[in-house]
């Protein structure tokens, strides 16, 4: 078992000094206070043989800068850390650990819910939410994760991956691995960069050119839309569209665009005739768990 101590930030300063980080898996002892933040005292892997082989990487999307989890300077265990002003160009090598069941279902540093079965990570200084490609330098395996938490605050460790991401990289059984971390940044126009260089998913050539080709749902031109996500495959876009329809009365469309990097399917709510209406819907969506939305025009 790995020794992890990720951010899970809102209460971390109050709890870290008392709880610390564990170095071996163990269930909570009899008499554990289950009204406290965590119901087990030491982190551990989930029971059973979780198969991560078919789990898809996180899909990088543009999100406007947010304050949550990005306090410029913060202190943990008496040590001060700084958050980067931008993730662009970041690349580093170091030790990766992982975190799992103890933190599963609890809030991350930017208010999202940690899911050990999803492709996510904690980092001490990258702006969150963000994205990174993490490569196990021993076996060459790579994953793309969504960075949405702070940590690890143990020793000289560079990054803390979710249990699922660690398993895909093949180091979950021994706890740590030597990795390379490369930040992935996305511009408002959808162009993508890794460690400062043009990048596209699935080996497609990178490009900034975007041409609208079809709309599934609303064909109205003009106005504002709240975009929930952009996917290279249609299936996850359709699933996100169905989720949004379940909580909204506003129309939700999948807008397909062709680029030199391939076709992308963008899930958008609207149109709205003014920014106030769009922002009101965006706030409602964020309260319902849609945390990656942006407001844009029909031509963006």
C-alpha positions as a LaTeX table, in Angstrom:
\begin{tabular}{lrrr}
\hline
Residue & $x$ (\AA) & $y$ (\AA) & $z$ (\AA) \\
\hline
Unk1 & 0.00 & 0.00 & 0.00 \\
Unk2 & 1.13 & 3.45 & $-0.77$ \\
Unk3 & 1.55 & 6.28 & 1.70 \\
Unk4 & $-0.61$ & 9.09 & 0.39 \\
Unk5 & $-1.82$ & 12.43 & 1.62 \\
Unk6 & $-3.83$ & 14.29 & $-1.00$ \\
Unk7 & $-5.39$ & 17.69 & $-0.64$ \\
Unk8 & $-9.14$ & 17.22 & $-0.25$ \\
Unk9 & $-8.68$ & 20.79 & 0.74 \\
Unk10 & $-11.62$ & 22.36 & 2.55 \\
Unk11 & $-10.84$ & 20.67 & 5.86 \\
Unk12 & $-7.28$ & 19.54 & 5.23 \\
Unk13 & $-5.57$ & 22.10 & 7.44 \\
Unk14 & $-7.72$ & 21.10 & 10.37 \\
Unk15 & $-7.36$ & 17.36 & 9.91 \\
Unk16 & $-3.89$ & 16.64 & 8.55 \\
Unk17 & $-2.06$ & 17.39 & 11.77 \\
Unk18 & $-4.26$ & 14.92 & 13.62 \\
Unk19 & $-4.67$ & 12.18 & 11.02 \\
Unk20 & $-1.39$ & 12.24 & 9.10 \\
Unk21 & $-0.70$ & 9.84 & 6.25 \\
Unk22 & $-0.79$ & 6.09 & 6.51 \\
Unk23 & 1.91 & 3.77 & 5.27 \\
Unk24 & $-0.01$ & 0.49 & 5.18 \\
Unk25 & $-3.63$ & $-0.47$ & 4.45 \\
Unk26 & $-5.81$ & $-1.21$ & 7.42 \\
Unk27 & $-9.50$ & $-0.97$ & 8.26 \\
Unk28 & $-10.67$ & 1.55 & 10.80 \\
Unk29 & $-10.36$ & 0.21 & 14.34 \\
Unk30 & $-13.40$ & $-0.59$ & 16.42 \\
Unk31 & $-14.98$ & 2.55 & 17.80 \\
Unk32 & $-14.06$ & 4.78 & 14.86 \\
Unk33 & $-16.09$ & 7.98 & 14.95 \\
Unk34 & $-18.07$ & 7.77 & 11.70 \\
Unk35 & $-19.31$ & 11.33 & 12.08 \\
Unk36 & $-15.78$ & 12.56 & 11.34 \\
Unk37 & $-14.54$ & 13.50 & 7.87 \\
Unk38 & $-13.12$ & 10.07 & 7.03 \\
Unk39 & $-14.55$ & 6.78 & 8.29 \\
Unk40 & $-11.31$ & 4.82 & 7.89 \\
Unk41 & $-7.99$ & 5.90 & 9.34 \\
Unk42 & $-5.64$ & 4.58 & 6.66 \\
Unk43 & $-5.97$ & 4.60 & 2.90 \\
Unk44 & $-6.40$ & 1.33 & 0.99 \\
Unk45 & $-7.34$ & $-0.18$ & $-2.35$ \\
Unk46 & $-10.94$ & $-1.15$ & $-3.06$ \\
Unk47 & $-11.97$ & $-4.73$ & $-2.44$ \\
Unk48 & $-12.18$ & $-7.09$ & $-5.39$ \\
Unk49 & $-10.30$ & $-7.10$ & $-8.66$ \\
Unk50 & $-11.16$ & $-3.80$ & $-10.30$ \\
Unk51 & $-10.46$ & $-3.94$ & $-14.06$ \\
Unk52 & $-9.13$ & $-0.59$ & $-15.25$ \\
Unk53 & $-8.05$ & $-1.79$ & $-18.71$ \\
Unk54 & $-11.13$ & $-0.41$ & $-20.45$ \\
Unk55 & $-11.26$ & 2.88 & $-18.55$ \\
Unk56 & $-10.95$ & 5.90 & $-20.83$ \\
Unk57 & $-8.56$ & 8.76 & $-20.17$ \\
Unk58 & $-9.86$ & 12.11 & $-19.00$ \\
Unk59 & $-10.81$ & 14.31 & $-21.97$ \\
Unk60 & $-9.22$ & 17.78 & $-21.73$ \\
Unk61 & $-11.63$ & 20.68 & $-22.29$ \\
Unk62 & $-11.32$ & 24.41 & $-21.93$ \\
Unk63 & $-12.48$ & 25.96 & $-18.67$ \\
Unk64 & $-12.20$ & 29.59 & $-17.68$ \\
Unk65 & $-9.91$ & 30.20 & $-14.67$ \\
Unk66 & $-11.58$ & 29.70 & $-11.30$ \\
Unk67 & $-10.64$ & 30.61 & $-7.74$ \\
Unk68 & $-11.66$ & 27.36 & $-6.05$ \\
Unk69 & $-8.56$ & 25.44 & $-4.97$ \\
Unk70 & $-6.17$ & 28.02 & $-6.43$ \\
Unk71 & $-5.18$ & 30.08 & $-3.42$ \\
Unk72 & $-1.82$ & 31.53 & $-4.47$ \\
Unk73 & $-0.06$ & 30.45 & $-1.28$ \\
Unk74 & $-1.10$ & 27.89 & 1.31 \\
Unk75 & 0.51 & 26.01 & 4.19 \\
Unk76 & 0.28 & 22.32 & 5.14 \\
Unk77 & 2.16 & 20.82 & 8.08 \\
Unk78 & 4.11 & 24.06 & 8.45 \\
Unk79 & 5.35 & 24.03 & 4.87 \\
Unk80 & 4.31 & 26.71 & 2.40 \\
Unk81 & 3.29 & 25.92 & $-1.18$ \\
Unk82 & 2.55 & 28.17 & $-4.16$ \\
Unk83 & 0.07 & 27.67 & $-7.00$ \\
Unk84 & 1.37 & 28.35 & $-10.51$ \\
Unk85 & $-0.04$ & 31.30 & $-12.43$ \\
Unk86 & $-0.37$ & 29.07 & $-15.52$ \\
Unk87 & 0.07 & 25.36 & $-16.32$ \\
Unk88 & 1.43 & 26.09 & $-19.80$ \\
Unk89 & 4.75 & 24.43 & $-20.55$ \\
Unk90 & 4.91 & 22.45 & $-17.30$ \\
Unk91 & 6.83 & 19.15 & $-17.42$ \\
Unk92 & 8.52 & 17.37 & $-14.52$ \\
Unk93 & 9.75 & 13.97 & $-13.40$ \\
Unk94 & 9.35 & 12.56 & $-9.94$ \\
Unk95 & 7.59 & 9.99 & $-7.77$ \\
Unk96 & 3.88 & 9.26 & $-8.11$ \\
Unk97 & 1.75 & 7.68 & $-5.41$ \\
Unk98 & $-1.98$ & 6.97 & $-5.37$ \\
Unk99 & $-5.01$ & 7.48 & $-3.16$ \\
Unk100 & $-8.18$ & 5.45 & $-2.91$ \\
Unk101 & $-10.91$ & 4.25 & $-0.59$ \\
Unk102 & $-10.27$ & 6.56 & 2.37 \\
Unk103 & $-10.92$ & 9.63 & 0.22 \\
Unk104 & $-13.52$ & 8.13 & $-2.14$ \\
Unk105 & $-16.70$ & 10.22 & $-2.18$ \\
Unk106 & $-15.16$ & 13.19 & $-0.35$ \\
Unk107 & $-14.62$ & 16.66 & $-1.76$ \\
Unk108 & $-11.46$ & 17.57 & $-3.62$ \\
Unk109 & $-9.70$ & 20.91 & $-3.26$ \\
Unk110 & $-11.88$ & 22.62 & $-5.88$ \\
Unk111 & $-15.15$ & 21.17 & $-4.56$ \\
Unk112 & $-15.53$ & 18.21 & $-6.92$ \\
Unk113 & $-16.14$ & 14.72 & $-5.56$ \\
Unk114 & $-13.19$ & 12.33 & $-5.58$ \\
Unk115 & $-13.89$ & 9.06 & $-7.40$ \\
Unk116 & $-11.07$ & 6.54 & $-7.15$ \\
Unk117 & $-12.44$ & 4.76 & $-10.24$ \\
Unk118 & $-12.00$ & 7.84 & $-12.47$ \\
Unk119 & $-8.88$ & 9.30 & $-14.07$ \\
Unk120 & $-7.93$ & 12.10 & $-11.72$ \\
Unk121 & $-4.96$ & 13.38 & $-9.74$ \\
Unk122 & $-3.70$ & 15.69 & $-7.01$ \\
Unk123 & $-0.78$ & 18.09 & $-7.45$ \\
Unk124 & 0.68 & 20.69 & $-5.11$ \\
Unk125 & 1.14 & 23.57 & $-7.56$ \\
Unk126 & $-0.66$ & 23.04 & $-10.90$ \\
Unk127 & $-3.75$ & 25.19 & $-11.30$ \\
Unk128 & $-6.97$ & 23.23 & $-10.88$ \\
Unk129 & $-8.92$ & 21.97 & $-12.57$ \\
Unk130 & $-6.34$ & 21.10 & $-15.20$ \\
Unk131 & $-5.11$ & 18.14 & $-17.19$ \\
Unk132 & $-1.86$ & 16.23 & $-17.48$ \\
Unk133 & $-0.37$ & 13.26 & $-19.25$ \\
Unk134 & 1.39 & 11.01 & $-16.76$ \\
Unk135 & 3.87 & 8.42 & $-18.04$ \\
Unk136 & 5.34 & 5.54 & $-16.05$ \\
Unk137 & 8.98 & 5.79 & $-17.13$ \\
Unk138 & 9.63 & 2.15 & $-16.18$ \\
Unk139 & 7.08 & 0.60 & $-18.54$ \\
Unk140 & 6.16 & 3.45 & $-20.93$ \\
Unk141 & 2.45 & 3.41 & $-20.10$ \\
Unk142 & 0.66 & 6.78 & $-20.17$ \\
Unk143 & $-2.68$ & 8.12 & $-18.96$ \\
Unk144 & $-4.39$ & 11.50 & $-19.15$ \\
Unk145 & $-5.85$ & 12.66 & $-15.85$ \\
Unk146 & $-7.92$ & 15.58 & $-14.62$ \\
Unk147 & $-6.01$ & 17.40 & $-11.88$ \\
Unk148 & $-8.62$ & 18.58 & $-9.37$ \\
Unk149 & $-6.97$ & 18.21 & $-5.95$ \\
Unk150 & $-4.01$ & 19.28 & $-3.84$ \\
Unk151 & $-1.27$ & 16.92 & $-2.65$ \\
Unk152 & 0.60 & 14.70 & $-2.09$ \\
Unk153 & 2.12 & 16.23 & 1.05 \\
Unk154 & 4.39 & 13.30 & 1.85 \\
Unk155 & 8.14 & 13.43 & 1.27 \\
Unk156 & 9.27 & 14.43 & $-2.19$ \\
Unk157 & 6.33 & 12.97 & $-4.12$ \\
Unk158 & 5.31 & 14.84 & $-7.25$ \\
Unk159 & 1.76 & 13.70 & $-7.94$ \\
Unk160 & $-0.97$ & 11.54 & $-6.40$ \\
Unk161 & $-3.12$ & 9.60 & $-8.88$ \\
Unk162 & $-6.49$ & 8.02 & $-8.35$ \\
Unk163 & $-6.37$ & 4.27 & $-7.73$ \\
Unk164 & $-7.73$ & 3.61 & $-11.23$ \\
Unk165 & $-5.07$ & 5.76 & $-12.92$ \\
Unk166 & $-2.32$ & 4.09 & $-10.89$ \\
Unk167 & $-3.61$ & 0.67 & $-11.89$ \\
Unk168 & $-3.60$ & 1.61 & $-15.57$ \\
Unk169 & 0.02 & 2.68 & $-15.16$ \\
Unk170 & 0.78 & $-0.64$ & $-13.45$ \\
Unk171 & 2.13 & 0.46 & $-10.08$ \\
Unk172 & $-0.86$ & 0.13 & $-7.74$ \\
Unk173 & 0.54 & $-2.99$ & $-6.06$ \\
Unk174 & 3.87 & $-1.45$ & $-5.08$ \\
Unk175 & 2.49 & 1.99 & $-4.26$ \\
Unk176 & 4.81 & 4.38 & $-6.10$ \\
Unk177 & 6.42 & 4.80 & $-9.49$ \\
Unk178 & 8.83 & 7.09 & $-11.31$ \\
Unk179 & 6.75 & 9.21 & $-13.68$ \\
Unk180 & 6.89 & 12.11 & $-16.08$ \\
Unk181 & 4.10 & 14.69 & $-15.78$ \\
Unk182 & 3.27 & 16.93 & $-18.75$ \\
Unk183 & 0.56 & 19.55 & $-18.44$ \\
Unk184 & $-2.18$ & 19.72 & $-21.07$ \\
Unk185 & $-3.77$ & 23.11 & $-21.64$ \\
Unk186 & $-6.79$ & 23.92 & $-23.81$ \\
Unk187 & $-7.52$ & 27.32 & $-25.34$ \\
Unk188 & $-11.05$ & 28.79 & $-25.71$ \\
Unk189 & $-10.97$ & 27.88 & $-29.42$ \\
Unk190 & $-10.37$ & 24.21 & $-28.57$ \\
Unk191 & $-6.70$ & 24.11 & $-29.53$ \\
Unk192 & $-4.65$ & 21.94 & $-27.22$ \\
Unk193 & $-1.05$ & 21.99 & $-26.01$ \\
Unk194 & 1.07 & 19.56 & $-24.03$ \\
Unk195 & 4.11 & 20.89 & $-22.19$ \\
Unk196 & 3.77 & 24.00 & $-24.38$ \\
Unk197 & 3.69 & 22.14 & $-27.71$ \\
Unk198 & 0.66 & 21.68 & $-30.05$ \\
Unk199 & $-1.15$ & 18.48 & $-29.20$ \\
Unk200 & $-4.23$ & 16.53 & $-30.25$ \\
Unk201 & $-5.89$ & 13.38 & $-28.93$ \\
Unk202 & $-5.80$ & 10.04 & $-30.74$ \\
Unk203 & $-2.72$ & 10.98 & $-32.74$ \\
Unk204 & $-4.56$ & 13.51 & $-34.89$ \\
Unk205 & $-2.59$ & 16.50 & $-36.19$ \\
Unk206 & $-3.08$ & 19.61 & $-34.03$ \\
Unk207 & $-4.94$ & 22.59 & $-35.43$ \\
Unk208 & $-6.81$ & 25.67 & $-34.30$ \\
Unk209 & $-9.16$ & 25.70 & $-37.27$ \\
Unk210 & $-12.80$ & 24.89 & $-36.44$ \\
Unk211 & $-15.76$ & 24.62 & $-38.82$ \\
Unk212 & $-19.30$ & 23.87 & $-37.68$ \\
Unk213 & $-20.89$ & 21.01 & $-39.64$ \\
Unk214 & $-24.04$ & 19.94 & $-37.82$ \\
Unk215 & $-26.24$ & 20.54 & $-34.79$ \\
Unk216 & $-28.18$ & 17.80 & $-33.07$ \\
Unk217 & $-31.12$ & 19.54 & $-31.42$ \\
Unk218 & $-31.27$ & 23.33 & $-31.70$ \\
Unk219 & $-30.20$ & 24.86 & $-35.00$ \\
Unk220 & $-30.78$ & 28.43 & $-33.90$ \\
Unk221 & $-27.90$ & 30.68 & $-34.85$ \\
Unk222 & $-26.76$ & 33.53 & $-32.66$ \\
Unk223 & $-27.23$ & 33.98 & $-28.97$ \\
Unk224 & $-25.21$ & 32.45 & $-26.14$ \\
Unk225 & $-24.73$ & 28.84 & $-25.13$ \\
Unk226 & $-23.47$ & 27.08 & $-22.02$ \\
Unk227 & $-21.04$ & 24.41 & $-23.18$ \\
Unk228 & $-20.74$ & 21.37 & $-20.90$ \\
Unk229 & $-18.03$ & 19.43 & $-22.70$ \\
Unk230 & $-16.34$ & 18.57 & $-25.98$ \\
Unk231 & $-15.59$ & 14.98 & $-27.05$ \\
Unk232 & $-13.87$ & 13.28 & $-29.96$ \\
Unk233 & $-16.47$ & 10.48 & $-29.78$ \\
Unk234 & $-20.20$ & 10.99 & $-30.06$ \\
Unk235 & $-21.23$ & 8.46 & $-27.39$ \\
Unk236 & $-19.97$ & 10.37 & $-24.30$ \\
Unk237 & $-21.41$ & 13.59 & $-25.75$ \\
Unk238 & $-24.83$ & 11.96 & $-26.10$ \\
Unk239 & $-24.66$ & 10.64 & $-22.55$ \\
Unk240 & $-23.79$ & 14.10 & $-21.22$ \\
Unk241 & $-26.62$ & 15.59 & $-23.27$ \\
Unk242 & $-29.08$ & 13.11 & $-21.71$ \\
Unk243 & $-27.80$ & 13.96 & $-18.21$ \\
Unk244 & $-28.31$ & 17.66 & $-18.82$ \\
Unk245 & $-31.81$ & 17.12 & $-20.22$ \\
Unk246 & $-32.67$ & 15.35 & $-16.99$ \\
Unk247 & $-32.10$ & 18.48 & $-14.88$ \\
Unk248 & $-33.03$ & 21.29 & $-17.30$ \\
Unk249 & $-36.01$ & 22.57 & $-19.21$ \\
Unk250 & $-33.73$ & 24.47 & $-21.64$ \\
Unk251 & $-32.83$ & 22.84 & $-24.97$ \\
Unk252 & $-29.58$ & 20.83 & $-25.04$ \\
Unk253 & $-27.80$ & 20.12 & $-28.31$ \\
Unk254 & $-24.75$ & 18.23 & $-29.53$ \\
Unk255 & $-22.92$ & 20.48 & $-31.98$ \\
Unk256 & $-20.48$ & 18.58 & $-34.18$ \\
Unk257 & $-17.51$ & 20.44 & $-35.63$ \\
Unk258 & $-14.81$ & 19.30 & $-38.01$ \\
Unk259 & $-11.22$ & 20.33 & $-37.41$ \\
Unk260 & $-7.90$ & 19.17 & $-38.78$ \\
Unk261 & $-7.63$ & 17.27 & $-35.50$ \\
Unk262 & $-10.82$ & 15.35 & $-36.26$ \\
Unk263 & $-14.50$ & 15.75 & $-35.48$ \\
Unk264 & $-15.52$ & 16.97 & $-32.02$ \\
Unk265 & $-18.96$ & 16.79 & $-30.43$ \\
Unk266 & $-19.78$ & 19.74 & $-28.18$ \\
Unk267 & $-22.62$ & 19.53 & $-25.68$ \\
Unk268 & $-24.31$ & 22.94 & $-25.39$ \\
Unk269 & $-27.36$ & 24.35 & $-23.60$ \\
Unk270 & $-29.27$ & 27.22 & $-25.19$ \\
Unk271 & $-29.52$ & 29.53 & $-26.99$ \\
Unk272 & $-29.85$ & 32.40 & $-24.50$ \\
Unk273 & $-30.49$ & 35.96 & $-25.60$ \\
Unk274 & $-28.50$ & 37.61 & $-22.81$ \\
Unk275 & $-25.54$ & 36.80 & $-20.59$ \\
Unk276 & $-27.59$ & 36.99 & $-17.39$ \\
Unk277 & $-29.83$ & 34.13 & $-18.48$ \\
Unk278 & $-26.86$ & 32.06 & $-19.61$ \\
Unk279 & $-25.01$ & 32.61 & $-16.32$ \\
Unk280 & $-28.10$ & 31.71 & $-14.31$ \\
Unk281 & $-28.34$ & 28.38 & $-16.13$ \\
Unk282 & $-24.59$ & 27.84 & $-15.76$ \\
Unk283 & $-24.89$ & 28.30 & $-11.98$ \\
Unk284 & $-27.77$ & 25.84 & $-11.86$ \\
Unk285 & $-25.75$ & 23.29 & $-13.82$ \\
Unk286 & $-22.75$ & 23.70 & $-11.52$ \\
Unk287 & $-25.01$ & 23.10 & $-8.51$ \\
Unk288 & $-26.13$ & 19.87 & $-10.20$ \\
Unk289 & $-22.57$ & 18.64 & $-10.67$ \\
Unk290 & $-21.73$ & 19.95 & $-14.15$ \\
Unk291 & $-18.45$ & 21.59 & $-13.13$ \\
Unk292 & $-16.72$ & 22.19 & $-16.49$ \\
Unk293 & $-19.13$ & 24.55 & $-18.25$ \\
Unk294 & $-18.26$ & 27.72 & $-20.14$ \\
Unk295 & $-20.42$ & 30.43 & $-21.72$ \\
Unk296 & $-19.76$ & 31.14 & $-25.40$ \\
Unk297 & $-21.38$ & 32.43 & $-28.57$ \\
Unk298 & $-22.75$ & 30.23 & $-31.32$ \\
Unk299 & $-19.74$ & 31.06 & $-33.50$ \\
Unk300 & $-17.07$ & 30.07 & $-30.96$ \\
\hline
\end{tabular}
